[in-house]
């Protein structure tokens, strides 16, 4: 009936919290609009507002190849794949990884998840035959140059009619939405993102917040309503 008690020596554990900042990623390669120019208004990969190391892009790809860059104008850090299913990176000073290859031109969804200097990706065909193609796309709101009274128009990508961008636009710390065809019947607001990227909600009552005034590049994808605001340093 006796109970044997064993007590180990006390061990002190120190835990230090820290924040991890994940970079934006940009396309480069002849399967994409910028081609193999690393500083040609390179298209960013849209980001998951709930998972900061998850990057998703749905759009048109030409037959060819591409890689991902972290900094426009620099070839490293450079992301690619060596086996067709996992990610590889040259952070600088190492060997560049292989390319992502597109055998047949068309619409695809690429989903990338980075984990340290590795990760995984998937690619699936996307049917865009019934997707709405808008005549114009714009940003509008108190945070934009024209306020709520008029559109600040975006530019349509030459290869993907569902991809829109505006570069070097000055925003104030306020609110905005995306609006198609200068018609409030087709607008996108926030779906709850607290980041400079997210997935817009069609005809949402809530506006997208601009936390800091500054100059931004803005991209919007009307296929899946993903958007990203990138501060121009």
Beta strands, then each sheet from edge to edge (+ up, - down):
strand 1: 26-28
strand 2: 46-48
strand 3: 51-61
strand 4: 64-69
strand 5: 78-80
strand 6: 88-90
strand 7: 100-102
strand 8: 106-115
strand 9: 118-125
strand 10: 137-140
strand 11: 152-153
strand 12: 155-156
strand 13: 163-171
strand 14: 175-180
strand 15: 187-189
strand 16: 197-199
strand 17: 201-202
strand 18: 208-209
strand 19: 214-221
strand 20: 226-231
sheet 1: 1+ 4- 5+ 6-
sheet 2: 1+ 4- 7+
sheet 3: 2+ 3- 8+ 9-
sheet 4: 11+ 10- 14+ 15- 17+
sheet 5: 11+ 10- 14+ 18-
sheet 6: 12+ 13- 19+ 20- 16+
end
